[in-house]
Amino acid sequence: MSMETLPSSTLDIPKRGMPVTIITGFLGSGKTTLLNEILANKQDLKVAVLVNEFGDINIDAQLLISTEEDMVELSNGCICCTINEGLVDAVYRVLEREEQVDYMVIETTGVADPLPIILTFLGTELRDLTRLDSIVTLVDAETFTPEHFESEAALKQITYGDVVILNKTDLASSEKVEELERYIKTVKPSARILQTQQAKVPLPLILDVNLTPVQQYQTTEEHRYSPHLQTDGFVSVPFKSYSPFDLDKFEKFLTEEIPAEVFRAKGILWFNNSEMRHIFQLSGPRYDIQLEEWPSSPLNQIVFIGRHLDPNKIRQQLNNCLVLQPSKLAQAMGLKSF
């Protein structure tokens, strides 16, 4: 099926409500990469994006072009709204815009149970304004196992997935991919399973596919709250600094000191021997750094996500990587150190 067959002409908004696709998947599985793939190949569709971050520092939104306080403009003209408080309010902000939106894509956090989001669309007034089209679940084919980090969230993401994308298949053996596919079919026999590299997928296979079994969720309203974050023991550790990292010390931290329980990290890094801004992404044992110009004054902002982490220990380790320690930085800025 070619990209030219994207069924934009069949999105009859007034009759069917604005279609909504929810992208879920565990930490580092490729959700943002898939989102970018959708935005790069959406043709003439006007797409709204809702991003739900886990953590106090919203790294992703800083890589976009800000317009309003709660809405940002993506480089290709799409709008983006960060979900801070109410999902319903965020959707209304999109629906109330003068310019009609054809499609909405929601990117959940890597530790999210998608059910509360599903029920928000089906159990509130949004069911009359939107049409829940599909839940797309990404799976890292290299690192995923049935006991994936012993996480209830990872299992639920597959359980509620209408489309399951086995991503990063180039990093896994064919035997591992086949084994994963068999496992997913035991969890969700009806799921449409796709294999991808770098989340490249023909959009007609995931957009406007009408795969969400809406009727099956009508009896699950009582399960709106899920304490899976407490059950799984997930912790988000944010870190900010107005002093640069020493490159050698930070590399040593990444290769020798970082806790094994850290599954995901992302941030904007400032190094003492570089004038560039470093976009940092870590997923499991792999990490990647992209360089670009600073659009504003440099500073370090990074978020670590994992299970049973010790925030104070991680912050101390990061402080030890700085060129100027916090107390010395405060003295240099003429501030009182606490």
C-alpha positions in Angstrom: 0.0 0.0 0.0 1.6 3.3 -1.1 1.8 6.5 0.9 -0.3 8.1 -1.8 -3.3 6.0 -0.7 -3.5 7.9 2.6 -7.3 8.2 3.1 -7.4 11.9 3.8 -10.5 12.3 1.7 -12.5 9.8 3.7 -12.1 11.7 7.0 -15.6 13.0 7.2 -15.2 15.2 10.3 -18.8 16.5 10.8 -20.4 13.0 10.6 -17.8 10.9 12.4 -16.1 13.3 14.7 -12.4 14.0 14.7 -10.5 10.7 14.5 -7.9 10.1 17.3 -4.9 7.8 17.3 -3.2 7.0 20.6 0.5 6.1 20.4 1.7 4.1 23.3 4.7 1.9 24.0 7.4 1.4 26.6 10.3 3.7 27.4 12.5 4.1 24.3 10.4 2.0 21.9 10.2 4.8 19.3 7.0 6.7 19.9 8.4 10.1 19.1 10.1 8.7 16.0 6.7 7.3 14.8 5.1 10.7 15.6 7.7 12.4 13.4 7.0 9.9 10.7 3.3 10.7 10.7 3.9 14.4 10.6 6.5 14.1 7.8 4.1 12.1 5.6 0.7 13.5 6.5 0.2 15.1 3.1 -2.6 17.7 3.3 -4.0 16.6 6.6 -4.1 19.1 9.4 -2.9 17.2 12.5 -3.0 18.1 16.2 -0.5 16.4 18.5 -1.0 15.9 22.2 2.1 15.0 24.2 1.9 13.6 27.7 5.3 13.8 29.4 6.4 11.8 32.5 8.6 14.1 34.5 8.9 17.7 35.6 11.0 18.9 32.7 9.3 18.7 29.3 12.3 18.1 27.0 10.3 17.3 23.8 8.4 20.6 23.8 11.6 22.5 24.0 12.6 21.1 20.6 9.6 22.7 19.0 8.7 26.3 18.1 6.6 27.9 20.9 3.6 29.9 20.1 1.2 30.0 23.0 1.6 29.0 26.6 -0.1 25.6 26.2 0.2 25.2 22.5 3.3 24.9 20.4 3.8 25.1 16.6 5.7 22.2 15.0 8.2 23.0 12.3 5.8 21.5 9.6 2.8 23.6 10.6 1.1 21.1 13.0 0.0 22.2 16.4 1.1 20.5 19.6 -0.4 20.6 23.1 1.3 19.3 26.2 -1.2 17.5 28.5 -0.5 18.9 32.0 -3.7 18.7 33.9 -6.9 17.7 32.0 -6.9 15.6 28.8 -10.5 16.8 28.1 -9.4 20.5 28.4 -6.5 19.9 26.1 -8.7 18.3 23.4 -11.2 21.2 23.7 -8.4 23.7 23.2 -7.7 22.0 19.9 -11.4 21.7 18.9 -12.0 25.4 19.6 -9.3 26.6 17.3 -10.6 28.6 14.3 -8.7 26.4 11.8 -10.3 23.0 11.6 -8.1 20.0 12.5 -8.5 16.8 10.6 -6.7 14.4 12.9 -5.5 14.1 16.4 -2.5 12.0 17.5 -1.7 11.5 21.2 1.7 10.4 22.4 1.6 8.9 25.9 4.5 8.5 28.3 6.5 5.3 28.2 5.1 4.2 31.5 1.4 5.0 30.8 -1.5 2.6 31.0 -3.5 3.6 27.9 -6.9 2.6 29.4 -7.6 5.8 31.3 -6.9 7.8 28.1 -9.2 5.4 26.1 -12.0 5.8 28.7 -11.6 9.6 28.7 -12.6 9.6 25.0 -15.4 7.0 25.4 -16.7 7.9 28.8 -17.0 11.7 28.6 -18.6 14.2 26.2 -15.6 13.7 23.9 -17.3 10.6 22.5 -19.7 12.9 20.7 -16.9 15.1 19.3 -14.2 12.6 18.4 -13.8 9.1 17.1 -11.2 6.8 18.7 -9.7 5.2 15.7 -6.8 3.1 16.9 -4.3 2.4 19.7 -0.9 2.0 18.3 1.6 0.2 20.5 5.4 0.3 19.7 7.6 -2.5 20.9 11.4 -2.4 20.9 12.2 -5.7 19.2 15.7 -5.8 20.6 15.1 -5.3 24.3 11.5 -6.5 24.9 10.8 -9.7 26.7 7.6 -11.1 28.2 8.9 -10.0 31.6 9.8 -6.6 30.3 11.2 -4.8 33.3 8.5 -6.6 35.3 6.2 -3.9 34.2 2.4 -3.9 34.4 2.3 -0.9 32.1 4.3 -2.7 29.4 1.8 -5.6 29.4 -1.2 -3.3 29.3 0.2 -1.3 26.4 0.1 -4.6 24.3 -3.2 -5.7 25.8 -5.0 -2.5 24.6 -3.0 -2.2 21.3 -5.1 -2.4 18.1 -1.9 -2.1 16.1 1.4 -3.4 17.5 4.5 -2.2 15.8 7.6 -4.3 16.3 10.2 -1.6 15.9 14.0 -1.8 15.6 13.8 -5.2 13.9 17.3 -4.5 12.4 18.7 -4.7 15.9 17.1 -8.1 16.7 17.6 -11.6 15.3 14.8 -13.0 13.1 14.3 -15.7 15.7 13.8 -13.0 18.4 11.3 -11.2 16.2 9.3 -14.3 15.5 9.3 -15.2 19.1 8.0 -11.7 20.0 5.2 -12.0 17.4 4.1 -15.3 18.8 4.1 -13.8 22.3 2.1 -10.8 21.3 -0.5 -13.0 19.6 -1.0 -14.8 23.0 -1.7 -11.4 24.7 -3.7 -9.8 21.9 -4.8 -12.2 19.2 -6.7 -9.6 17.2 -3.8 -7.1 17.0 -2.5 -6.0 13.6 1.3 -6.7 13.9 3.7 -4.7 11.8 7.5 -4.9 11.6 9.5 -1.7 11.2 12.9 -0.1 11.4 13.1 3.5 12.7 9.3 3.4 13.0 8.8 3.8 9.2 5.3 2.5 8.4 2.8 3.3 5.6 0.3 5.7 7.2 -2.8 3.9 5.8 -1.9 0.9 8.0 -2.2 3.0 11.2 -4.4 6.1 10.5 -8.2 6.1 9.8 -8.3 2.3 10.2 -11.2 2.2 12.7 -9.7 -0.7 14.7 -10.6 0.3 18.3 -13.4 -2.0 19.6 -15.3 0.8 21.3 -18.1 -1.5 22.5 -15.7 -3.7 24.5 -14.7 -0.7 26.7 -18.2 0.2 27.7 -18.1 -2.2 30.7 -14.6 -1.2 31.9 -15.5 2.2 33.3 -14.7 1.0 36.8 -11.1 0.4 35.9 -10.4 4.1 35.1 -7.7 4.4 37.8 -4.7 2.1 37.7 -2.0 2.4 40.3 0.6 0.9 37.9 3.1 3.6 38.6 3.2 2.6 42.2 3.1 -1.1 41.3 6.0 -0.8 38.9 8.0 1.6 41.1 8.7 4.1 38.4 10.6 7.3 39.3 11.3 10.4 37.2 14.5 12.3 38.2 14.8 15.8 36.7 18.1 17.7 36.8 19.0 21.3 35.8 22.3 23.1 36.0 23.6 26.5 34.9 27.2 25.1 34.8 28.4 22.9 32.0 29.3 19.2 32.3 32.9 18.2 32.1 32.8 15.9 29.0 35.1 13.2 30.4 33.3 13.0 33.7 29.9 12.8 32.0 31.2 10.0 29.7 32.5 8.1 32.7 29.1 8.5 34.4 27.3 7.1 31.3 29.7 4.1 30.9 30.5 3.2 34.5 28.3 4.8 37.0 24.7 5.2 35.7 22.3 2.9 37.7 21.2 -0.2 35.8 17.6 0.6 36.8 17.6 3.6 34.4 15.6 2.6 31.4 15.3 6.0 29.7 16.9 9.4 29.7 16.7 12.4 27.5 17.8 16.0 27.8 19.6 19.0 26.5 23.3 19.0 27.5 25.9 21.7 27.8 29.6 20.7 27.7 32.6 22.8 28.7 34.5 22.1 25.4 31.7 22.7 23.0 29.7 25.7 21.8 26.9 23.4 20.5 23.7 22.2 22.2 23.7 18.4 22.6 20.3 16.6 22.3 20.7 13.5 24.4 18.6 10.3 24.2 19.3 7.1 26.1 17.2 3.9 25.8 18.4 0.9 27.8 22.1 0.4 27.0 22.1 2.7 23.9 22.5 6.4 23.8 22.6 9.0 21.0 23.7 12.7 21.0 22.8 15.1 18.2 24.4 18.6 17.9 22.7 21.8 17.0 23.0 25.6 17.7 21.8 27.0 21.0 18.6 29.1 20.5 19.1 30.7 23.9 21.5 30.8 26.8 23.0 27.4 27.5 22.0 25.2 30.4 21.7 21.5 31.3 18.3 19.9 31.5 18.0 16.2 31.7 15.4 13.6 32.9 16.1 10.0 34.0 13.3 7.5 34.2 13.6 4.1 35.8 12.4 1.8 38.6 13.3 2.3 42.2 15.9 5.0 41.5 17.6 7.0 44.2 17.1 10.7 43.1 19.6 12.1 45.5 22.3 9.7 44.4 21.7 10.5 40.7 21.7 14.2 41.3 24.9 14.0 43.3 26.6 11.9 40.5 25.5 14.5 38.0 26.7 17.4 40.2 30.1 15.6 40.4 30.2 15.8 36.5 29.9 19.6 36.5 32.7 22.0 35.8 31.5 24.2 38.7 29.9 22.5 41.7 26.6 24.0 42.8 28.1 25.7 45.9 31.0 27.2 43.9 28.6 28.2 41.1 26.5 30.1 43.7 29.5 31.9 45.0 30.6 32.8 41.4 27.1 34.3 40.8 27.2 36.2 44.1 24.4 34.0 45.6 24.2 32.5 49.0 24.7 28.8 49.0 22.2 26.6 51.0 
